[in-house]
Amino acid sequence: MSENNELDIKQRFGKAVRRRRRELDLSQEQLAEQAGLHRTYISNLERGELNPSLETIEKLANALNISIPALFINYSVQVEHQQHKDS
């Protein structure tokens, strides 16, 4: 896996968390409190700057009242059969 693909998944995951958080009308601070994380961690995560552990993904999914698979599928974290071609 290339470094660009790794960054892409972090950015896609961050956007998924942000979209779900906003659907629930939660602030970053509220989500952080419910997930047992720091607000700045949520901010950095939503910007795609962090690579969360599986334990953190589980905490976030629980705080967002959604299953991990639903978070990935419903918010387009996973990209199926995507091929990158250099121009």
Stockholm file with secondary structure:
# STOCKHOLM 1.0

chainA/1-87         MSENNELDIKQRFGKAVRRRRRELDLSQEQLAEQAGLHRTYISNLERGELNPSLETIEKLANALNISIPALFINYSVQVEHQQHKDS
#=GR chainA/1-87 SS CCHHHHHHHHHHHHHHHHHHHHHTTCCHHHHHHHHTCCHHHHHHHHTTCCCCCHHHHHHHHHHTTSCHHHHHHHTTCSCTTCCCCCC
#=GC SS_cons        CCHHHHHHHHHHHHHHHHHHHHHTTCCHHHHHHHHTCCHHHHHHHHTTCCCCCHHHHHHHHHHTTSCHHHHHHHTTCSCTTCCCCCC
//
